[in-house]
């Protein structure tokens, strides 16, 4: 349980620092956007290279990946169907879908996997699914929504490979597949830059909380509640049902896929929403509410399945 509390405490402290910086006007709205852009274009790609280069890819192609993928598909499909029925734009629909299915597998999932589940590698399937499939697809759709003209098939196919986050993911995966180690002169500064990713995301998020409308007042409560309920209830339940009744996972793997599916919406969803100026308040509020809700949910899942 200590890992759960440590992970949430880390997030809370950095968000509180962002709130303080916004309150003192040390970081204003322009500064918040700069922090988000720094995380998107520079720090996050570096982080992805350093995380994925040491991944055990054998853990990815397992029943855990199947259960994780099924849970993500259920959550994303449900949120997307509701957004389409409401007549939302493509950009808003994509951000809403990310809010409902994209989990905080990095700065919260890694410590929980290490300290609660006993193996940090258990988060690898979730990380790679999101970084190499879900996120590139979402970014491609957001690029298409932002483009003033209809994109050709080649342009759509090429866009993910020009996105810095996708490029970082692919480079890290290539290093892992080839069992290549970067020379220290490259790896060490890359690791230093990667260290900025999570803090800059969380601080920018805290600044946005202070400078923007209070959570729950910027978006319709019903929309926010439906997305958070999907993220915190539908997704982990789907992971559990598929893992137990379809894949017959062992107890430890079943606990892992359920706990990881019950993590809150990732902070980089807010970074992406800010970058494309699509539903950023929805992303902000979904992260805030789901992070609060995930504490009792993760504790409950752990108590029931551990």
C-alpha positions as CSV (number, residue, x, y, z in Angstrom):
1,X,0.0,0.0,0.0
2,X,2.9,2.3,0.6
3,X,3.5,2.7,-3.1
4,X,0.0,3.8,-3.7
5,X,0.3,6.6,-1.2
6,X,3.7,7.6,-2.4
7,X,2.6,7.8,-6.0
8,X,-0.4,10.0,-5.2
9,X,1.6,12.1,-2.8
10,X,4.2,12.9,-5.5
11,X,1.5,14.0,-7.9
12,X,-0.3,16.0,-5.3
13,X,2.8,17.9,-4.2
14,X,3.8,18.9,-7.7
15,X,0.3,20.0,-8.6
16,X,0.2,22.0,-5.3
17,X,3.4,23.7,-6.4
18,X,1.8,24.7,-9.7
19,X,-1.1,26.1,-7.8
20,X,1.2,28.1,-5.6
21,X,3.2,29.4,-8.6
22,X,-0.1,30.4,-10.3
23,X,-1.3,32.1,-7.1
24,X,1.9,34.1,-6.8
25,X,1.8,34.9,-10.5
26,X,5.3,33.5,-10.9
27,X,3.9,31.5,-13.8
28,X,1.1,33.1,-15.8
29,X,-1.1,31.7,-18.6
30,X,1.7,32.2,-21.1
31,X,4.2,30.4,-18.9
32,X,1.8,27.6,-18.3
33,X,1.5,27.1,-22.1
34,X,5.3,27.2,-22.4
35,X,5.7,24.5,-19.8
36,X,3.1,22.3,-21.6
37,X,4.9,22.8,-24.9
38,X,8.2,22.0,-23.3
39,X,6.8,18.8,-22.0
40,X,5.2,17.9,-25.4
41,X,8.0,18.7,-27.7
42,X,11.2,18.1,-25.7
43,X,10.9,16.4,-22.3
44,X,8.3,13.7,-23.1
45,X,10.0,12.3,-26.2
46,X,13.2,12.1,-24.2
47,X,11.4,10.3,-21.4
48,X,9.9,7.8,-23.8
49,X,13.3,6.9,-25.2
50,X,14.8,6.4,-21.8
51,X,11.8,4.4,-20.5
52,X,11.3,2.1,-23.5
53,X,14.9,1.4,-24.3
54,X,15.1,-0.9,-21.2
55,X,11.7,-2.5,-21.6
56,X,11.3,-6.2,-21.4
57,X,9.3,-6.7,-24.6
58,X,8.5,-10.3,-23.6
59,X,6.1,-8.8,-21.0
60,X,4.2,-6.9,-23.7
61,X,3.0,-9.9,-25.7
62,X,1.1,-11.6,-22.9
63,X,-2.4,-12.1,-21.6
64,X,-2.0,-8.8,-19.7
65,X,-1.7,-6.9,-22.9
66,X,-4.9,-8.5,-24.2
67,X,-6.9,-7.7,-21.1
68,X,-5.5,-4.1,-21.0
69,X,-6.3,-3.6,-24.7
70,X,-9.9,-4.9,-24.2
71,X,-10.5,-2.6,-21.3
72,X,-9.1,0.5,-23.2
73,X,-11.3,-0.4,-26.2
74,X,-14.4,-0.7,-24.1
75,X,-13.8,2.7,-22.3
76,X,-12.8,4.6,-25.5
77,X,-15.7,3.1,-27.5
78,X,-18.3,4.1,-24.8
79,X,-17.0,7.7,-24.5
80,X,-16.7,8.1,-28.3
81,X,-20.2,6.8,-28.9
82,X,-21.7,9.3,-26.4
83,X,-19.6,12.2,-27.8
84,X,-20.7,11.4,-31.4
85,X,-24.4,11.1,-30.3
86,X,-24.0,14.6,-28.7
87,X,-22.6,16.0,-32.0
88,X,-19.2,16.8,-30.6
89,X,-16.4,17.9,-32.9
90,X,-13.7,15.4,-33.9
91,X,-11.1,17.2,-31.7
92,X,-13.3,17.2,-28.6
93,X,-14.3,13.6,-29.2
94,X,-10.7,12.5,-29.3
95,X,-9.8,14.3,-26.1
96,X,-12.9,13.0,-24.3
97,X,-12.0,9.4,-25.4
98,X,-8.4,9.9,-24.1
99,X,-9.9,11.1,-20.8
100,X,-12.0,8.0,-20.5
101,X,-9.3,5.4,-21.4
102,X,-5.8,6.8,-21.2
103,X,-4.3,5.9,-17.8
104,X,-1.5,7.5,-15.8
105,X,0.9,4.6,-16.4
106,X,4.0,6.7,-16.0
107,X,4.5,8.7,-12.9
108,X,1.8,6.8,-11.0
109,X,1.7,3.4,-12.7
110,X,5.4,2.8,-12.4
111,X,5.7,3.2,-8.6
112,X,2.4,1.3,-8.0
113,X,3.7,-1.6,-10.2
114,X,7.0,-1.6,-8.4
115,X,5.8,-1.2,-4.8
116,X,2.2,-2.7,-4.8
117,X,2.5,-5.3,-7.5
118,X,6.1,-6.1,-6.9
119,X,7.3,-5.7,-10.5
120,X,7.7,-2.4,-12.4
121,X,7.7,-4.4,-15.7
122,X,4.0,-5.1,-15.3
123,X,3.2,-1.6,-16.4
124,X,5.0,-2.1,-19.7
125,X,2.0,-3.5,-21.7
126,X,-0.1,-0.5,-20.7
127,X,2.7,2.0,-21.5
128,X,3.5,0.6,-24.9
129,X,-0.2,0.2,-25.9
130,X,-0.8,3.8,-25.1
131,X,2.4,5.2,-26.4
132,X,2.6,3.2,-29.7
133,X,-1.1,2.8,-30.6
134,X,-3.6,4.9,-28.7
135,X,-1.6,8.1,-28.5
136,X,-0.3,8.1,-32.1
137,X,-3.8,7.4,-33.4
138,X,-5.2,10.3,-31.2
139,X,-2.5,12.7,-32.4
140,X,-3.2,11.8,-36.0
141,X,-6.9,12.5,-35.6
142,X,-6.2,15.8,-33.8
143,X,-3.8,16.8,-36.6
144,X,-6.5,16.0,-39.1
145,X,-9.1,18.0,-37.1
146,X,-6.6,21.0,-37.0
147,X,-5.8,20.9,-40.7
148,X,-7.7,23.5,-42.7
149,X,-7.9,21.2,-45.7
150,X,-8.7,17.6,-46.3
151,X,-5.6,15.4,-45.7
152,X,-4.5,12.8,-48.2
153,X,-4.0,9.2,-47.2
154,X,-0.2,9.7,-47.3
155,X,-0.4,12.8,-45.1
156,X,-2.5,10.9,-42.5
157,X,-0.1,8.0,-42.6
158,X,2.9,10.3,-42.3
159,X,1.7,12.5,-39.5
160,X,2.4,10.1,-36.5
161,X,6.0,9.9,-37.6
162,X,6.5,13.7,-37.5
163,X,5.1,13.9,-34.0
164,X,7.8,14.2,-31.3
165,X,6.1,12.0,-28.8
166,X,5.5,9.2,-31.4
167,X,9.1,9.5,-32.6
168,X,10.4,9.2,-29.1
169,X,8.3,6.1,-28.6
170,X,9.6,4.5,-31.8
171,X,13.2,5.3,-31.0
172,X,12.9,3.7,-27.6
173,X,11.3,0.6,-28.9
174,X,13.9,0.3,-31.7
175,X,16.7,0.4,-29.0
176,X,14.9,-2.2,-27.0
177,X,14.3,-4.5,-30.0
178,X,17.9,-4.2,-31.1
179,X,19.3,-4.4,-27.6
180,X,21.3,-1.3,-28.3
181,X,22.7,0.9,-25.5
182,X,23.2,4.6,-26.2
183,X,26.7,6.0,-25.4
184,X,26.9,7.8,-22.1
185,X,27.5,11.2,-23.9
186,X,24.0,10.8,-25.5
187,X,22.1,8.9,-22.8
188,X,23.1,11.1,-19.8
189,X,21.9,14.4,-21.2
190,X,18.8,12.7,-22.6
191,X,18.0,11.4,-19.2
192,X,18.4,14.8,-17.6
193,X,16.0,16.3,-20.2
194,X,13.6,13.4,-19.6
195,X,13.5,14.3,-15.9
196,X,11.7,17.5,-16.8
197,X,8.7,15.7,-18.4
198,X,6.6,14.7,-15.4
199,X,7.4,17.8,-13.2
200,X,6.6,20.2,-16.1
201,X,3.3,18.4,-16.9
202,X,2.2,18.5,-13.2
203,X,3.3,22.0,-12.5
204,X,1.6,23.3,-15.7
205,X,-1.5,21.4,-14.7
206,X,-1.5,23.0,-11.2
207,X,-1.1,26.5,-12.7
208,X,-4.1,25.8,-15.0
209,X,-6.2,24.8,-12.0
210,X,-5.4,28.1,-10.3
211,X,-5.8,30.4,-13.4
212,X,-8.8,28.7,-15.0
213,X,-12.3,28.1,-13.7
214,X,-12.6,25.8,-10.7
215,X,-12.9,22.1,-11.5
216,X,-16.5,21.2,-12.3
217,X,-17.4,24.7,-13.4
218,X,-15.7,24.8,-16.8
219,X,-17.5,21.8,-18.3
220,X,-21.0,20.3,-17.8
221,X,-21.1,18.2,-14.7
222,X,-23.0,15.4,-16.4
223,X,-20.3,15.1,-19.2
224,X,-17.5,15.1,-16.6
225,X,-19.3,12.6,-14.4
226,X,-19.9,10.2,-17.2
227,X,-16.3,10.3,-18.4
228,X,-14.9,9.8,-14.9
229,X,-17.3,7.0,-14.2
230,X,-16.2,5.3,-17.4
231,X,-12.5,5.7,-16.5
232,X,-12.8,4.7,-12.8
233,X,-15.5,1.9,-13.0
234,X,-16.1,0.6,-16.5
235,X,-12.4,0.3,-17.5
236,X,-11.2,-1.7,-14.5
237,X,-14.3,-3.9,-14.5
238,X,-13.8,-4.7,-18.1
239,X,-10.1,-5.5,-17.5
240,X,-11.1,-7.8,-14.6
241,X,-13.9,-9.6,-16.5
242,X,-11.7,-10.2,-19.6
243,X,-8.7,-11.3,-17.5
244,X,-10.7,-13.7,-15.4
245,X,-13.4,-15.2,-17.6
246,X,-11.8,-14.9,-21.0
247,X,-8.1,-15.3,-20.4
248,X,-8.1,-17.1,-17.1
249,X,-5.2,-15.0,-15.8
250,X,-3.5,-16.0,-12.6
251,X,-4.3,-14.1,-9.5
252,X,-1.3,-11.8,-9.6
253,X,-1.7,-10.9,-13.3
254,X,-5.4,-10.3,-12.7
255,X,-4.6,-7.9,-9.9
256,X,-2.1,-6.1,-12.1
257,X,-4.4,-5.5,-15.0
258,X,-7.3,-4.4,-12.8
259,X,-5.2,-2.0,-10.7
260,X,-3.5,-0.5,-13.7
261,X,-6.9,0.0,-15.4
262,X,-8.1,1.8,-12.3
263,X,-5.4,4.5,-12.5
264,X,-6.6,8.0,-13.2
265,X,-6.5,9.9,-16.5
266,X,-2.9,10.7,-17.4
267,X,-1.6,14.3,-17.1
268,X,-0.3,14.2,-20.7
269,X,-3.9,14.2,-21.9
270,X,-4.1,17.8,-20.6
271,X,-0.8,18.6,-22.4
272,X,-2.2,17.2,-25.7
273,X,-5.5,19.0,-25.2
274,X,-3.6,22.3,-24.5
275,X,-1.3,21.8,-27.5
276,X,-4.3,21.3,-29.9
277,X,-6.6,23.7,-28.0
278,X,-9.3,21.1,-27.8
279,X,-11.4,20.5,-24.7
280,X,-8.5,21.4,-22.3
281,X,-10.9,22.2,-19.5
282,X,-12.5,18.8,-19.8
283,X,-9.1,17.2,-19.7
284,X,-8.1,19.2,-16.7
285,X,-11.2,18.4,-14.7
286,X,-11.2,14.7,-15.7
287,X,-7.6,14.4,-14.5
288,X,-8.4,16.2,-11.2
289,X,-11.6,14.2,-10.4
290,X,-10.3,10.8,-11.5
291,X,-7.1,11.3,-9.5
292,X,-9.1,11.9,-6.4
293,X,-11.4,9.0,-7.1
294,X,-8.6,6.6,-8.0
295,X,-7.3,6.6,-4.4
296,X,-10.2,4.7,-2.9
297,X,-10.7,2.7,-6.1
298,X,-7.1,1.4,-6.2
299,X,-7.2,0.6,-2.5
300,X,-10.5,-1.3,-2.9
301,X,-9.2,-3.3,-5.9
302,X,-6.0,-4.2,-4.0
303,X,-7.9,-5.2,-0.9
304,X,-10.3,-7.4,-2.8
305,X,-7.9,-9.1,-5.2
306,X,-4.5,-9.1,-3.4
